[in-house]
Amino acid sequence: MTVSTSQRIFNFSAGPAVLPLPALQEAQRDLVCYPGAGASVMEMSHRGKVIDGIIKETEARLRRILGIPENYHVLFLQGGASLQFSMVPMNFLGTGGADYLELGAWSKKAMSEARKVGQVQVAWSGKAEGFKRMPGDADFKVRPEASYLHMTSNETIEGIQFHHDPDSQGLPLVCDASSDFLCRPLDISRYAMIYAGAQKNVGPAGVTLVVMSDEFYSKALEDELRPTMLGYKVHVDNKSLYNTAPVFSIYMVGLVLKWVEEEMGGLSGIHAHNQKKAALLYQAIDQSNGYYRGHAEVASRSLMNVTWRLPSEDLEKQFVQEAQARGLDGLKGHRSVGGIRASIYNAFPYEGVEALVSFMEEFRRKNG
């Protein structure tokens, strides 16, 4: 049975998040039998010609969209960004330790895992300010002996985001981009490594994208006791196929990338789409005469996760309940900070933001 699109809610969930409707519809059409293959993508060998072609096409699209040069490796791994929190220091954190930017909940988790491996210095922390902004390049100083500088480009819980490629001051720059991957153009040459769990912005849960320069990869530490699967070498050598790959998730990533490239005009088109959505929602917050109070400082406001508070927690609970009844789902803020959070990732439609803004104005009039 084909499900009518009229039954779909506006999904503001922070992840797993909304996917492009054309990608879902193509997957639905070909779910039982992939064209010319006689079987579903989920049923075929990850070493067969069909899956090999899907993986190669997905990588090629990603390279075109992001402008990834040949001297960068592209990997499709498993374990989410949470596993990368461990793999990065296990492979690269040397005797000089590593520097981390403490930007919010997810960068704190990355730091915690790195400390299990070796020395970590906090190059800058937004904790004292309540994680309301990202630092400027002049706000932090790194140690030249550090193995790398780690950043989180978008903190989903606090709703803050880098809108530029930070100056790593000569250190290899490692970026957790799980929640804003492919949301804007960026200079890939500024990064030694970018990793992202797919389930926020580029596909379903189950696959993690890793883009790594060969120069940084060549600095990976030798460790005979490190489990094989936790070293990048085995994945580079086997082109992400050392073990059974998450083929359906990779296939879905390919469909999302197809939508980005062919229907949205690449990263410049996606960026304009995201800016338009975010501007409408932040305008509603700013023009509410203080009824809605945004968390992030203006210059650091996230295009992906918009966070705000109401005059009381009781009103916040009422807001979430009434919004859900209107088909505006997933607006409850993270349990660690409360409030309201609207996640409006790449695939989230502008019409959904319009519906939310209309509801916000009505709610304020009735309860202000």
C-alpha angles and dihedrals in degrees: 000000000000113000115226115241087225088074093061119107126215099263112210093170117142090227154019076040143190117298127206110274093226090056092050092047093050090049090049091051094050100032098105097038125014109218111275094357104088092221143058120274087244091059101050129093114264087223095052126106096254096053091040088056093048092051093047092048091048091051092047091052092049091050091051096046096046097033093238111181124222093257090069125083121223116206133183106207139163135234098067126245087306090071090047088057085068102032095055096058093036089059103032113018103107134177091292091060124219136274121233134191109224101214106150145312098322097046087050089055091049091051092049092056093045091054088061087063104039149310119338126188121197103227091187135355131199092191096104090054094048095255093284099141147024119244124254119235091260093053097076140041125202131210112250091219093057117113094227145336115246125205139170108222096203127020106209098194098051096032099233128135144181110243094189138042104264123232106249091194094234098316122117105264116226116190133194099207097166096131102037105029110149093003094123141006114277139176103253091193089070090065130071090193139002122188130182138177104230100224098085105050115352112037147325125313117277105069132069121201119219124187113186134172116238089231091059092041090055089061094061111131122243113238121165092191095054111104111257095239091054094061121085093216095074091051094047092046092049097039092240092307103099088115133010106307123221089255099175092050090049090048089053091049087055091054092049091050089050088055092048093049102038105029106026101040098246125277096328090056093045090049092053090048091051094046092052093051095046094046091056093050097044089048089057090052095046095047095050094091091242097310089114113041118197118219102210127071110252097250091053100042112139121239088205107044120031113195129190145151135229127217092271141010090242090058090048091055090048091048093053093047095048092044091052090052087057093053093260099128136181099028099132111115121241112285091242095061107017123204125093128314126187113191109201104177126176096286096045109113124238089231089064091057090048090053092049094048090050090051092048092055092047092047091050092051092051098041106025 
